């Protein structure tokens, strides 16, 4: 429990500091962008993969 209290104190200190808050904001933005990219790649990849299901029949 002491570790979680220490972590909460550290996060609280970071949020009080303008630079710390900026770092957290940029980290959250970067994480969101990474999730959007991953979702897009997965969506496009699944659509392209569906097109390859008939490939062996075409090659024969």
N, C-alpha and C positions, 0 to 999 in steps of 0.2 A: 504494500500500500504506500510505502514511503516513496517508491519509484514513481508512482503515478502522481503523487503530490508534487514531487520534484519536477516532473515533466510539465504539470499544469502551471507551476510557478515560472518555469522557463518560457513557456508559450505566452503567459501573461506578460512577462518582461519584454518579449519580442514584440508583442502587439502594442505595448506602450511606446516602444522605440519606433520612430518613423521608418528607419531603414529596415528594421525587422518586419514591420507590417508590409512594406513594399516587397520584400523577399517572399513573404508568404503569399501575397497577391499574385506575384509573377509565377510562383510555383503552381498555384491553383490554375492560373490561365494556361500555363504550359501543359498541365495535366489534362485539362479540358480539351485542348487542341490535340493532344496525343490520343485521347479517347475518340474524338471525331475522326481522326485519320485512321485509326484502327477499325472503327465501324465502317468507314467508307471502303477500305481495302477488303474487309470481309464481305461486304455487300457486293462489290464489283467482282471479287474473286468467286463468289458462289454463282453469280450470273454467268461468268465465263466458264466455270467448271461444268455447268449444266449443258453448255454447248458442246463439250467434249464427250458427252455420253454416247452420242451417235457416231463418233469418229471411227471406231473399228468397222462399222458397217459401210462407211463411205470408202475406207481404204481398201476393203476387199473388192 
